[in-house]
Amino acid sequence: MSGCGGGSEDPAGKTTVTFWQQKFEDYQQAWFKKHVDQYNASQDKVKVDLQVVPADTWAQKLKAAQAAGKAPDIATTSYGNVAPGVAQGQFAALDDLLPAAAFTDIKDNVKGFVTVGGKHYAYPMLVEPSTVLYYRTDLVTAAGLDPASPPRTWDELITWATKLTQGKVKGMTIASAGPDLGWSSWGLQYNACGRLPVNDDWSKSTATEPCFEKLLTFYKTLYQNGLIPKTPKVGYADGAPYGQGEVAMMAGGSWVIGQLKNDFKAMVPKTAVAPFPSVDGDPAKTTATLGGWTLTVDAKSKGKQQAADFVKYLLAGDPALMADFFKTSGFSKYTVRTSVDQALASNPDASSDPFMKVISDKVVPYGKQEPAYPWDISLAFGTAIESAMKGKADVPTSLKTAAAAIDDVIKKQSLAGTAPK
């Protein structure tokens, strides 16, 4: 990783800025390279040096580069890492480096994802809802259900899953292991209680609030009634069980659309999507958190403005550029900018896509940010869900255990009063 911490100038006066991009799907690598090359060819003042870093070595390499004072000028950064990075002085505020219009273009429910203390420290690229309901229209029809009227409540979903459980085909699949439940249930935690299981200043767990009992009971019913696979072969993020016809419905992230289109093409015409049902049927209540990626500029970069100019070009400039990205993704990822929504509205491929409009209009607007607190808290709550699902403890006991574990994390990590504002 030579040449990091760039903002360096060659004898000809051209500034080189390094861009570390965490490795994603192959089509994303090709898209990033294409536009870095185009940007470099479009002007003679700045050269962007793109370096792709494998996901399994990303954190280690980035930490080592930062410690050595050689952090990249630009880096891909997840939403969950923005606030902690700001607290550690890693990122430059972008407000004086990008035009104000770039920030007014960001959707209202996403602006807070990149804002700390009233300043913007990252520019968002996309969102991926964590939880969407996928269902087989052919099996739904065969079961005497109406594929045009998907379930709106958790109770209705259980009814559907019961009727769709036939022979070797289970009614649905959803996470059932603690680590997967730790993050995939965030949206449903918000749905059940309007909050996550920690109070606003991170000083105390709220896991024993009665509303969370409804959530654990929902998962327990699916598991104990045999409506989901008891021993899934893959984790929540993998849509293969649905693609292979093992289940009739699936709770899955929006990214599964790309997997279906690439690996299980025959299943696409039989599939419909809907917002995941709400505890009480209110479609405006959150059922998904919005994960995704941003670009950040290093606080110590010697070429902050040059780095920010590239970020503007790639993510905040011509809406057609990002519209092309979402088309390339198979419309499995979703825009954070109003202007890009408008560009996609006039794109016939986007308007004819069977999944995009539902997720863009009915899921993304109600999605919330992933929690910024330490993963140990999420894992403690996910473990409680698994415990209740599998009958290791009853629901109240599982929640009491989670609350104690969360309070222990708060104490040991001195979290009280540290919640980002």
N, C-alpha and C positions, 0 to 999 in steps of 0.2 A: 504494500500500500504506500508506495513512494509518492512524494509530492503532495501529501496531505497538508491541511492547514494553509492552503494555497493563497489565493489572492496574489499570486506572484506575477511579476512582470518580466517578459522576455526582452531581449535587446531591441526588438522591433516595436516595443511599446504595447504589445498585446498582453492582457491580463489573463492568467489561467486560474479558473476556479474549479475545485474538485467537487464532484457530486457522487456521493455514495448512495447507491440504490439497493435496498434489500431485495434479494431475488424472489420474484413472484412467479406467476404462470409464464410459460414461454411467450405467449402473445404479448404480455406486458413488457417483457425484455425487448422484444422487437419494436414495440411502440416507443418506448423510452429512447432506444438507440436512434430510431428514425428521426425523432424530433430534436434530439441533441445534435445530430449531424446537420439537420436543417438549420438550426439556430447558429451553429458554428459557421455554416456557409453563408448565412444571411448578413453577416457583418464581420469586420476585421479588428474589432477592439477587444473582444473577449473569446477565450476558448474554454468550453466546458469539458472537463475531463471526467467522463462517466466511468465509474468503477462499480461492478456488480458484486455484492457480497452475499454468500450463502446465508440463509436464515439461521442455520444451526451454529454459525460462528459470528453472527452479526453483533450480538451484545458484547462478546469478549473483545472483538476487534475494535469496536467503537469506544469501549471503556479504555482500552490500552492507548488508542490514539489520543483521546481526550487527556489522559494522564501525562502523555508525552508532549502535549501542546501541539499535536498534529491532527486535530479533528478535521474532518472534511468541511468545506465551506457550506455545502448544502447536503442535507441527509433526509431520507424518508423517515418519518417519525409517526408512530401510532398516536391516536388521540389520548390514550391513557398515559402516555409518556410525556405529554406536553407540560402539564402542571408540575410534575416532579422535576423535569428538566429546567424549567424556569426557576424553581426553588434552588437548584444547584448552579444557577448562573450560566447554563449551557447555551441558551438561545438568544438571538438578537430580537428586539421588538421590531416589527415590520411596519409600524404606522408611519414612520418618516421615510421609509424606503419604497413603499408602494402607494399608488394614488388612493384616495379615500373611496372612490367608486368601486375599487376592487373588494372592499369590505362590505359595502352596502349591497353588493350582488349576492353575498352569502345568505343562505336561508336562515331565518330567525332561529330555528331550533338547533342550528349547527354553530352559530356564531360563538356561543359560550364554550364550545369544545376547544377553541383555539385562543380564548381570551383569559388573561389572568391580570387582575388588578386594573381592568379597564383598557389594557393594551393587547394587541394581537401578536402572538409569538410563533405562529405557524400559519400556513395557508392550506386549507383543506382541499383534498383531491376528490374524494369519493366517500360514500357511506355504503355499508353492507348490513342490512337488518339481520339481526341474529336469529329471528324466529318468524317464519312464514308457514302457513299451512298448505301443503301439497296434497292433492287427492286424485285418485283414479276415477275419472268420470264414468268409465264403462262398468266398474265394479259398484260404484255408487248407484247407478241406474239399475243394475241387476239386483241390488239389495232393496229396491223399492224406494230409494231416496232421490231427492231432486238435486242434481249437480249444479243447478242454477241458484240454489239457496243453501249455501254451505252453513255449517253450524256457527252460531254467533256467541253461544255461552259455553262454559266448561261442561255443564250438564248435557247440553245438546251434543257436544263433541263425544262425550262418553257414550251417549245413545248411538251415534254413528259408528264409533269404534266397535261397539257390541254387535251391531247388525253386520258390520263388514268383516268380522272375524269368522272366517269360513275355512274349515280344513286346516291346511298348512299356512294359509295366509292370515296374518294377524291384522287386526283393525288399523293399527298405526304403529309408528315408532317415535320415540322421544328419548332424550338422555336418561340413563339410569345408573350411572357411576358417578361418585362424588366429584371427581375433578371436572367432568363434563357438565354436571349439574351446577357446579360452582359458577360458571360463566353463562351457560345457555339459559339459565332461569332468571337472569337479571331482569329481563323485560316482564316476566310474569310476576316477579317480586313487586315491581312497580305496579303491575295491574292489580294485584291482590290488595296492596296496602297504600299505594301512592308514594311509596318510599322503599328504600333498601333497609336491611336490618341493623342500621347504625343511626344514632341521632345526628343532627345537623353539624355539630361541632366535633364529631368523632370521639366523644367522651364516654359513650355508653352504648351497649347493644340494645336494640329494640326487637330482637328476634322472638320474644315471647308475646308480642302483641297478637290478639286473637285472629286478626286478618291473615296472618301467616299460617295459621292452622288450616284455613281453607286451601291454601296452596299445597301444603304437604298432603292433605287428604285427597286432592285432585291427582297428584302423582301416585299416591298409594292405591287409589281405585284402579287406575290404568294397569298397574303392575299386579296387584293381588287378584284382579278379575281376569288375568291372562289376555289382556287386550293389546299388549306390546310384547316383543321378544324378551324372554327372561334372561337370555345370555347372548346379547348382540355381538356380532363378529367384528364390528367396527365402531368407532366413536361417533359422537353426535355430528361432527363436521362432515362426515362422509355419507353421501346419499345413496350408496350402492344397494342397501337392502330394498329401498324403494325402486331404484332403477332395475333391479333384478326380479322384481315382482313378488318379493317376500312379504310386503305389507301393502295395505290399501291406501293408507294416509301416512304423512310424514310431517313432523315438526322439524324444520331445517332452516338454515341460513339462506339468504338470497343467492349466495355463491353456488348453491347446488344446481341452480338453473344452468350454469356453465357446464357442470359435470353431466347433467342430463343431455344437454345438446351435443356434447363431445363424445360421451361414452355410452349413452343409452338413448340413441336417437329415436328408436321405435316407441319409446315411452312418452315422448314429448306430445304427440297428438292426443294421447289419452289423459293428459295431465291438466288440471286446473289449479290455480293458486288463489288464496284468500288470506286476509289478515288472520292471524291466529285468534281463536275465540277469546272473548273477555270474560272475566269472572261473572259479570252481570249483564253482558250483552252490549255494553256501551262501546261503540266502535272508536270513540275518541280517546279511550284510555290506552295507555302504552302497553304493548305486548312484546315489543322488541327494543333492544338497545341497538345503537348504530355504531358499529365498529368501522374502522377505516384508516386511511393514511393521509398524511400531510407532508409538506416540505418545510423544513426549518433551515434557518441560516445561523451558522455558528457565531456565538457572541464575540469570539476572539478573531474572527476572520478579518484579514486585511483587505478583503474585497467584498464587503457587505453589500454595497450598492450594485456591483456587478452580479453578485449571486442573486440578489433580490430581483434584478432585471430579468434574469432567466426564469425565476419562479413566476414572475408576472407573465412572461411569454407562454410558459407551459401550462399554468393552471388558471391564470386570471386574465388572460388576453382574449383573443378571438374565440367566441363560443363554439365555432365550428371545429376547433382543434379538440376540445374535450368531448364534443358530441361524437367525433370520430372514435375517441377512446371507448366510449360506452357502446358504440356499435361493434367495435372490435371485441369487446368483452362478451358479446352475445346478450347485451342488456341484462347482465347478471350483477352489475354494480350500478350505483345510482348517484346522480349529480347533486352537488351541494350549492349550485349557483342557479339563480332564477333565469339568467340569460341563456344558460345551457338548456334548461327545461324548455324554453321558448324555441331554441334551435332544434331540439329533438321533436317538438310538436309538429314541425313541418317536414320531418324526416319520415318517408313512407315506411322504411324498415322498422323504425321505432313505433310508429302508430299502429302498425300491423302486428307487432309482437304480442303474443297472447298473455304474457306475464308482466311486461313492463308497466303498463298503465295501472294495474291493480296495486302493485307494490309502490310505485311512485306516488299515487294519489291516496292510498288507503293505509299504508304502513309507514313510509318514511316521514310524513308530516307529524306523526305522533310518537316517533322514536325518541328515546333519551340517550344521553351520553353514558358510556360505560363508566363504572365507578373508578375513582382515582385512588381509593384506599388500597392498602396492601392486599395481595392475592390471598394471604392467609385468612382474611376475613371471609372472602368469597368461598374458599375451600371449606371452612368450618360450616357455612350454611349449606353448601352442596352436600357435605357429608351428612348433615341432619336430614335432608330430603331423602337421600339414599337409605338412611337408617329407618325412616318411617315407611318408605316404599317397600322395603324388603322384610319388614316386621322385626327388625333387630330391637326396636323400641317403639312405644306408641308415639303419637304425634306430639303431645305436650312434653313428654320426656325428651324427645329428639330436639325440640326447640330450646328447652332449658339447657341441654348439653351444648348446643350451638351458642347460646347467649354467654355461657360461662367461657367457652373457648374464645369468642370474640372479645369479651372483656379482658381476657388474659393477653390477647394480642395487643389491645389498646394500651394496657399497662406496660408490657415489656418493650413495646416499640414507641412509647411516649407519644401516642397519637392525639390525645385530648387537645382540642384547640388548634389542630394543624390542618383541618379541612380547607381546601382551596376556596377562595371567595371570588 
